[in-house]
Amino acid sequence: MERRVALVTGGTRGIGLGCAEALAREGWNLAVCGVRAEAEVRDSLDGLRGLGAEVHYLQADIGDDGSPRLLTEGVRDRFRRLDLLVNNAGVAPKERKDILEAAPESYDRVLRTNLRGPYFLTQAAARFMVERKTAGCIIFISSMSASVVSLNRGEYCISKAGLSMASQLWAVRLAEEGISVFEVRPGIIHTDMTAAVKEKYDRLIGQGLTLQKRWGTPADVGRAVAMLARGDLPYSTGQVILVDGGLTVQRL
């Protein structure tokens, strides 16, 4: 049987790499997107190949308008098919600032990468799947920040809330095409992006911020993505899968 193909944006480190590793272990071939030169991510790519995947690296900035075409054409040229899109790539504000002090430039940068880019990449990927009559799957990696307020990174929260709505829109539009769409919403995940706030969240987790008193890992998110990619929830398109250790469970 021909191996299925997944495109994972931001797939060379952090949560994206955790997703790519989980898919490689499940027998998927991978197109991996990142902004760094291929030589700089060689170790990550070789690690994925060591798990049995054929891996094609595509250097692209998801915030650039030309990226959707570049990525889908790259997948088409290499693999001739696309079965899964994992919209993972994202950025945090370069500086955390109170929303009274936030700059338009930071807002534009974060929204362009975290929301505009995935929205139009999904459009391009969905057209490719529809053209090939693929019963595919599209997964948006959002964040607890889609529903939990952080006043010092408002642009990030808005981008993830928008991404959550984007997943709903695409779920409705693509249901008739046989394409499932999901949102995976991670909580506090131990990555290089969260390294700067490790001390803060170590303390909060110890004080009971999460029901499960540990950091989440990229592998935790990867397992959720692999479950959806396998089709383990065949009657649940449009749903949000929380991977947050119980952080967002309301308590008195």
Buried (B, 14 or more C-beta within 10 A) or exposed (E): EEBBBBBBBBBBBBBBBBBBBBBBBBEBBBBBBBBEEEEEBEEBBEBBEEBEBBBBBBBBBBBEEEBBEBBBEBBBEBBEBBBBBBBBBBBBBEEBBEBEEBEEEBBEBBBBBBBBBBBBBBBBBBEBBBEEEBEBBBBBBBBBBBBBEEEEBBBBBBBBBBBBBBBBEBBEBBEEBEBBBBBBBBBBBBBEBBEEEEEEBEEBBEEEBBEEEEBBBBBBBBBBBBBBBEEEEEEEBBBBBBBBBEBBEEEE
